[in-house]
Amino acid sequence: MLNILIIGDTHFPYHCKKSFRGFFRAIKKLPEFTHIVQVGDLYDFYNLSRYPRSLNIDKPAEEIRKARVCAQEMWDKLQDLYPKAKCYQLIGNHDERLKKQVMAKLPELYETIDMAHLWEFDGVATQSSQADELILKDIVFIHGHYSRPGTHMNYNMKNTAFGHTHKGSCVFRRIKDSVIWEINAATMADLSSVPLSYTAQRKFSNFMNGFAIVDEFGPRFISLVEGKTWMT
């Protein structure tokens, strides 16, 4: 039986520390997980964005150093809690900012620069591209590229778990004698940080912190408001 923990976009080092504390308090109360999947945008790479950005943020090298430390700490803690769990690291569109910048500005050196190590962790299987799907039993795990709830599920015609939009949701669809579902694990980023403040309305943003689980009862999204959990 699968008991899966799904972690949405973390955008290290611009993560929400309070939400992470609530996250670890919450998962300790849940049954032991057999699988753990982080669905991409592990890093933000704010300094490598092609969009207008503030210069009052860490320089690229410092941002990457801090982000890697945060990511390592997260995986170390998860593996300490669940040493038998199979762990997976997916790649998101923010993660690919580094590769795209190198390809655009230094294509001659692209093959010589080791970037993959940033997503490599002992005991964690890592996807190589945002386009790669992870399939566990009858569930497709992807970072995501659509914004409307249910679209990934309808495209795959399979149960689907993703992140990308930072909006937690759980959608079901009946097809003849079966039901398929889609769950969005939202984000663990600090929504008040400069790199995450690109919503149309700041106080009424529908971005949310949270995580998702899939067990014998199906998919559930658990939101984290001020570090407290609310299950849907």
N, C-alpha and C positions, 0 to 999 in steps of 0.2 A: 504494500500500500504506500502511495506517495504522500508525503506531508511536506509541502514546499513553502519556503519563505522567499518572497519576491521583494527585492529592494529597488525602488525607483531611482531616478536621477539624483546623484549626490553632489555633483558640481564641485568637488574638492578643489581648492581649500575654502570655498564659499558655502560651506555646509551649515546647517542649523544645529548648534551644539545642544541646545535644550531639547530639540526633537530627537536627537540621537540618544540622549539620556533616557527620554521617555520610551524610545524604541527598544532599548536594551532591557529596561524594566519590564516592558510588556511581553517581549518574546520569552523571557525566563518563566513566565506563567503559562506558556503554551506547551503542548506536547512536543517532544523532540522532533526536529526536522530531519528528513531523509535527504533533502536537496535544498540548496541555497543558490538563488540566481540574482545577480545584480544586472539590470537590463540596460546598462550603458549610460553615457554621459557621466562616467565615473569622475572625469575631470571637466573643468570649465574651459580652460585655455582662453580666458578673457582677453589677455594681451595679444592674442593671435586672431581676434575677431576681425572680420572685414567690415563690421558696423562701427559707427562713431563710438568712441570709448574715452573714459577718463584716464588721464595720465598720472593721477594721484593714487594708483594702485601698484602693487609689487611689480618689479621688472619681470620679464618672462621667466628667466632662470630661477628666480626666487619663488614665483608662483608655482612652477613645476615642482621644485624641491618640497615646498610645503604640502602640495597636493599629494605627492607620492607618499609622504610620511603619514598623512591622514588615511589614505587608502590602505596602506600596509597595516595600520593600527586597526582599522575596521575588520579586515580579513583575519588578522591574528585573533581578535576578540571573538569573532564568529566561530573560528575553528577551535578555539579553546572551549567554547560553550557546546559545540556540536562536532566533536572530533570524527564522528563516523559519517557525517553528511557529505554528499558529493556537491562540490562547489563549482559555479560557473560564472565567468565574467564576460559580458557582452560589450559590444562597441557601439557608441552613439555618435550622433552628428557632431557634438562638441568634441568628442575624443578625436575625430578625424580632422579637426582644425589644424593640428600639428602637421599631419601628413600633407594636407592640401597646401599649407604655406611653404613647406619644403619643396614640394613639386612645382609650385608656381615660381619660387624665387631661386631655388638651387637644384633644378632638375638633374644637372650633371652629377650631383653628389647624393641624390636620393637613395641609390642602392648601397651607399657606403655608411649611411647614418642609421644607427640602431635605435629605433623608436619603440619597437615591440616590447622591450623590457619593462616599459612603464606599466604595462597591463599584465605582466607576468607575476604570479604569486605562487609560492609553494603550495601544492595540493589544490590548485584552482585551474580548471580548464578554461582557456581563453579563446573567444572567437577572433577571427582576424579582420573582420570588416563589418560595418553597419548593415550590409546586405545579407549577412549570414544569419540563418535561423537556427535556433537550438530547439530540438524536438524531444520531449520527454513523454513517453507513452502517447497520449492523444492530445498533448498541449504544445502549441507553437509559442516559443519565447522569442521576441524581437525587441529592438529598441523602439521602433515605431516611426511612422512618417505621415500618417493621416491624423487629422484633428477631431473629426466628428466621431462621437462614441458609436461603437458597433461596426465601423468601417473595416478595421483590420480583421475582425471575425468574419464579416461577409466576404472579404477578399480571399481569406484563407479557407473559408468554409470548415474551420476547425476551431476548437477552443484556443484562445490566444491571450497571452499576457504580455504587457508592454509598459512603457513609461512615456517619455518624450514630451507630452503636453503639460505635465505637472498638474493634471486634474484627475483626482481619484474617481473611479467609476466602476460599476459592474453591470454589464448588459447581457441579457439572455435572448436567445432566438429559438423558436421551435421550428424544426424541419421534419414534417411528417411525424414519425414515431420517436424522434430523438430531439434533444435540446443541446445547443452549443452556446458557449458564453465567451465574453471578453472582459478582461479585468485590466485596469490601468493602475499601476502602483504609485502614481504621483511622483513626489520628489522629497528629498531630505535636505534640500538647499535652504540657505538663509534667504527668505523672500524679501527681506529688507536690505540686503546687500546691494551695492551698486551694480554688479554684474547680472543680478536677477531683477532689476527694477525697470524692465522694459515693457511692463503691462500698460494698457491704455489708461487704467485707473489704479492708483497705488493702494488706496484704502479699501477699495472694493474689488480687488483682484480675486479671480476664482482659482488661482494657483493654490495648492494646499500641500502640507506635509503629511506623510503617511507611508504605509507599506501594505503589502497584500500577502495573503496566505491561500493555499489550496490544499485541502485535505479531503477526507472521505465524504464530507458534507458539501464539497464544492468550493467555489472561489469566494473570498471575502476581502473587502477593503477596510483597513483600519486607519482612520485619520488621527493625526496628532495635532492637537490644538493646545498651545502653551505646554507642550510636553505630556499632555494627558491623552489617553486613547479613547476613541469613539468608533465602535464597530458598525459596519453596514453590510 
